[in-house]
Amino acid sequence: MNGNLFEVVAIDEEYKTVELQHFDGTIESMDSEVWRVSDIEPAQAPEDWSGSVDIDLEDLPEPDQCIGNGWHDPMIFLDRHE
């Protein structure tokens, strides 16, 4: 898909679509037949996961404030840091 990273977030078998979320958070729906013939390759998750959550790095606490507190999931981490 043009070298852009995305994640499959849903497969709708009734409507025969695949829902994709791009790095910037936009959602795209693709017909499952188009999905099957597309030239798509698996990729590692990006190191910078913040694209789809629209958060500035200065809004995050210092790393030493969260290491060891069990906040390994970025979304849980953000929920707990208020």
ABEGO torsion letter per residue (X at the ends): XGGBBBBBABBBAAAGBBBBBBAAGBBBBBBAAAAAABBBBBBBBBABAAAAAGBBAAABBBAAAABGAGBABAAAAAAABX
